[in-house]
């Protein structure tokens, strides 16, 4: 069936080719800055009422094909007042933009009318000039850039959280990572194949992998901060991020970027040094295609990012008396020794050990307790100290890797447009491929674990297991746009796939003892999405003061696969080397010296089992209509309606009304009300697995059961359906031209019902005889179980403020920008399973208070001749540690200000050097209370998403621009 | 395209960049696999004891001691013992009897029986070995309580009564020689002589136990009897009128703070 689908699609695309009609000429020219007469690179030139546009090159030059004259060109650039210029024929024009108000730029998002500027739109849109930021600022990935620039956007790198280490969960307006729709060139981007199931912000959600897109391929990013599901479909509850790719031609842009964290806690807490070395090279080059303004732009990016580590010496007990005995006697001999003998023997070796023994005896402790007992973090641990000395090791050898994971990536992106004739029919395509190899560590499997997961039979000192993730992302969009009569028609097909494969390294299957392999293929998953769009629009300038009519349809097919790992990655083996099954006698199972059942599978990340495998499809179709009318010069009203039908959960219809009223030329009020939805991701419906989770430092084998599983049915968990939302926003925009100030203030309320989330852990009832639920828990080797369910609601409200100011200062231009976001989010209507609410206090904490509720960004850029300066201060509000929610001692990490500074100098037209620092003052979050930092490993919380804890990052960047 | 030289230089640099970026080595520290294992051999007493608490014996029957050695020896290994009683060296032949243990070549275990001749707290450790194995100072601890003496006396030899210690009680039970024991009830000790005195020594089990007296000839004559119980040399007496077969006394045995049994007697 899939093949027929693509054949039909191809035929339709071919049929569309002859559609082009008119065409008439080329307008070229130069855009300059009025105040200095300097050329203005990167300015937008758009034909009003169409989506046709281009940007000026480094010398301010542009050339644009105009289908029919007369036409109006809208010329805009960040920080300048836009101009509209009428052209009646092919000609050359020179435009001098006046210094003015920032963000006065044409956007393609939030309105089907393609000539709106951000100040005109009825909903808030941020335009982020990534091309400029990527050369000025310290941040080099999309997530990093947005986190430090976009109001209400939060994203930080996670640590010790399996695959989530490599896909930073991002949040807009405090909502979930999956409640933001991502577009590239206006087309829906596929999501990551990873569903976050570890304890991080965004647990239970499926995000879009923004870091798969090389920042150097991006011209700008538009962030629509408003619900837009009625316009764009599923996911656009918190907003929409549209990534606009570069179109430059005949210009080789090469960025060589290197940097490292030079910080007081680098390499090891409180010791200072350097780690997190990063080396990145980006190349962007474009060629003209044809003679009608076509182009093809390529971007390649290679990145090598080193790991950071902010842990201190391991404060947890490392050894037990059993390990002392194994070193002296050999593993087998010690294992066969009875506890009284082993304890007495070890005690006889040293007075410090004898004291442990005597204390245990005096306390009436069992011999096994005496053997295992070695104090706790912060208290004397004589057994570990003795044994470390004997083995010539130190506690530093047992440090975990708490920080940014190691990452190597290669990314490629292409963007092209090819005018097919002189009438405006254009074939376009964009897409890319990226491959990222991440390496993140888990919890150190110390010998002191009494369940044998330290595998001391094979690895006398335990091991630090690593999760190597290979993330491959591919995408390709092909479309054709042109005119049919007066109608702009755009037909496209966008395909994207993302896959994760996990290789578990430096680990062991503890049930295999000394014969364990050290590396396991643990399986993985993939997600593919194909979206076919037909968009039709027309702008009637003679109806009211202008009416834009748009309608269209979308057909989408999705596929989610989960692949099993090799047997040894998930199996428990018995003493005979056979896979443990329900019928394996208890006596044949592998027990630790302490009598505990040894957990199977590859430590840190048990592979996916054959019974976990999934290959599921879904399709959906949608239709929409979008009207936007300038009822008068001042009054804008837009309405949108969208219907979607999904093959699994059914249909949904959503609408949106938005309006803007210009009270004066410089002051406008805007507001919107809409409904929205988010379809449950296939991952959320079908993902199932068991994993090791540490809660309070104690390892648990936890199962995540599919929403369609029998266990879910037994527990009467309903099938997943769509989340729904109601969005309200109200704000104003103001300009003070004389002062060069622009202000936008927008308040919002978003109420989400039936939010899909991951439940708390549920335990088997433990009935005697075992109930069916007990047996299913056993079958899954899960002590506890989680599910995805439509389990709660979210109410969020907030206020976003953006103030931009531009002025001349000395011989240069000073831009000041302040953005602020204030929000409050509450979890409501939590449902219950087995008599318990599905979210515990910790899970609620992740949603409500683990991300800053207040964030302020004050950025100054100063340009003077060949010099550029950037100073940015970002205020990150306080966050609460979810691990302490619901306890008698909740923990709050206070607000912090992070300062970025960079200086750039243009040595020539071809060479630019930028140097600077992110977090110049080396600010760290507040520390986790000593009693809860896992022996000084998690000194900074891994649960919150504030600004990370890598410390100061110093960078240098060479930018070559060759023409 | 201008500045061909610059492009040339950049192209020269790219292979270096490529090599750095494609470096496929993993940053995993494998520093923790080293350990030094010696071949020290140890010899120790095998015990299932989970705590350093003595095992309370319920009788003076011989107890088997097992000795283990980590590496099976190539020739027979003999291990001798050190035994203490209440903290002082116990006297073999007076306080206990115990032969040395021999662990046969190729085996990991050997055993010998120890018999306690007196009461007290006995601690047994391995004290010597014919091999070079390191002797582990773990120990087996036995709490050997003194036996309790039950004596039944009466005046007229015409009558014949027999004395039993039972693990349970059924008040309707009679004629122990003619009827099966009630379910769950066992005879723990007895005396069935022909004179006017019946007596036995026994360590009553932890929990409840009962004295049953059998009127052998079923005279049912209401004959006064005296039951004397001697614990650690101290007598307690109970008057019992034998007018039929009967359970005459209940014994509640608990473990005292010293680990030894404590008794509570109640006439029925």
Interface residues (C-beta under 8 A of the other chain):
Chain A: X250 X252 X254 X256 X279 X281 X302 X303 X304 X306 X307 X326 X327 X328 X329 X330 X331 X333 X336 X337 X338 X339 X340 X341 X343 X344 X345 X347 X348 X361 X364 X365 X366 X367 X368 X390 X391 X393 X397 X398 X406 X408 X410 X439 X459 X460 X461 X462 X463 X464 X466 X468 X505 X506 X910 X960 X962 X963
Chain B: X1 X2 X3 X6 X7 X10 X13 X14 X17 X18 X20 X21 X22 X23 X24 X26 X27 X28 X29 X30 X31 X32 X33 X34 X35 X36 X37 X38 X39 X40 X41 X42 X44 X45 X46 X47 X48 X49 X50 X51 X52 X53 X68 X70 X71 X108 X134 X136 X137 X138 X139
